[in-house]
Amino acid sequence: MAERRVKVGWAEGLHARPASIFVRAATASGVPVTIAKADGSPVNAASMLAVLGLGAQGGDEIVLTSDVDGADVALDRLAKLVAEGLDELPETV
């Protein structure tokens, strides 16, 4: 199982717009990914309601995981997106 631990770079956390950007990137990856707060249960990273339900704040550590072959590239891209707190979805995701 591939895993990435990263701190949320968006000051407002994974709420509304940042969550939307993240969910679109997770869906576009074509790889099943879960996301969890460091001390919480994993949820589907492609579900807007699930991601919002995490209540992840800026600076919180989250864990991205996937158990499919070739997930490393997708997890690296998603981790970078979360860590940098980008305001829009990069074309490379």
BELKASUL-V308178 format. One record per backbone hydrogen bond with DSSP energy under -0.5 kcal/mol. NH is the residue of the N-H (numbers start at 1). CO is the residue of the C=O. If there is no record, write none. Layout:
BEGIN
nh=NH co=CO
nh=NH co=CO
END
This chain:
BEGIN
nh=2 co=66
nh=4 co=64
nh=6 co=62
nh=8 co=60
nh=9 co=82
nh=13 co=10
nh=14 co=56
nh=15 co=13
nh=18 co=15
nh=19 co=15
nh=20 co=16
nh=21 co=17
nh=22 co=18
nh=23 co=19
nh=24 co=20
nh=25 co=21
nh=26 co=22
nh=27 co=23
nh=28 co=24
nh=29 co=25
nh=30 co=27
nh=31 co=26
nh=34 co=65
nh=35 co=43
nh=36 co=63
nh=38 co=61
nh=40 co=37
nh=43 co=35
nh=45 co=33
nh=47 co=44
nh=48 co=46
nh=51 co=47
nh=52 co=48
nh=53 co=49
nh=54 co=50
nh=54 co=51
nh=55 co=51
nh=55 co=52
nh=58 co=11
nh=59 co=8
nh=60 co=57
nh=62 co=6
nh=63 co=36
nh=64 co=4
nh=65 co=34
nh=66 co=2
nh=71 co=68
nh=74 co=70
nh=75 co=71
nh=76 co=72
nh=77 co=73
nh=78 co=74
nh=79 co=75
nh=80 co=76
nh=81 co=77
nh=82 co=78
nh=83 co=79
nh=84 co=80
nh=85 co=81
nh=86 co=81
nh=93 co=90
END
